[in-house]
């Protein structure tokens, strides 16, 4: 149970990072769906995918002015 609570907290922090880095509506909707799915499954696979998603969004937005 403690492990699942830690996973949910980490996913919530990642969701905040993803929503802060994404300026497009579809990215925000996409990250909201992953928050919902991750809260249902609480799996490291979803955590890993969401983490990679936040990295991609961050690198995508770095060159924009």
C-alpha positions in Angstrom: 0.0 0.0 0.0 2.8 2.4 0.9 4.5 1.7 -2.5 1.2 2.5 -4.4 0.8 5.8 -2.4 4.4 6.8 -3.3 3.7 6.0 -7.0 0.5 8.0 -7.1 2.3 11.0 -5.5 5.2 10.8 -8.0 2.7 10.5 -10.9 0.9 13.6 -9.6 4.1 15.6 -9.5 4.9 14.4 -13.1 1.4 15.4 -14.2 2.0 18.9 -12.8 5.3 19.1 -14.8 3.7 17.8 -18.0 0.8 20.3 -17.7 3.2 23.2 -17.0 5.4 22.4 -20.0 2.6 21.8 -22.5 1.1 24.8 -24.2 -1.2 22.9 -26.5 -4.6 21.7 -25.5 -4.1 18.1 -26.8 -1.0 17.7 -24.6 -2.9 18.7 -21.5 -5.8 16.4 -22.3 -3.3 13.6 -23.1 -1.6 14.1 -19.7 -5.0 14.2 -17.9 -5.8 10.8 -19.4 -2.5 9.4 -18.2 -3.2 10.7 -14.7 -6.6 8.9 -14.7 -5.1 5.7 -16.1 -2.2 5.7 -13.7 -4.4 6.2 -10.7 -6.4 3.2 -11.8 -3.5 0.9 -12.5 -0.7 2.5 -10.4 1.9 0.7 -12.5 5.5 1.5 -13.0 5.0 1.1 -16.7 2.6 4.1 -16.8 4.9 6.0 -14.5 7.8 5.4 -16.9 5.7 6.4 -20.0 4.5 9.6 -18.4 8.0 10.4 -17.3 9.2 10.0 -20.9 6.3 12.1 -22.2 7.2 15.0 -19.9 10.8 14.8 -21.2 9.6 15.0 -24.8 7.3 17.9 -24.1 10.1 19.7 -22.3 12.6 19.2 -25.1 10.0 20.2 -27.7 9.3 23.6 -26.0 12.9 24.6 -25.4 13.6 26.1 -28.8 10.4 28.2 -28.9 10.4 31.9 -28.2 
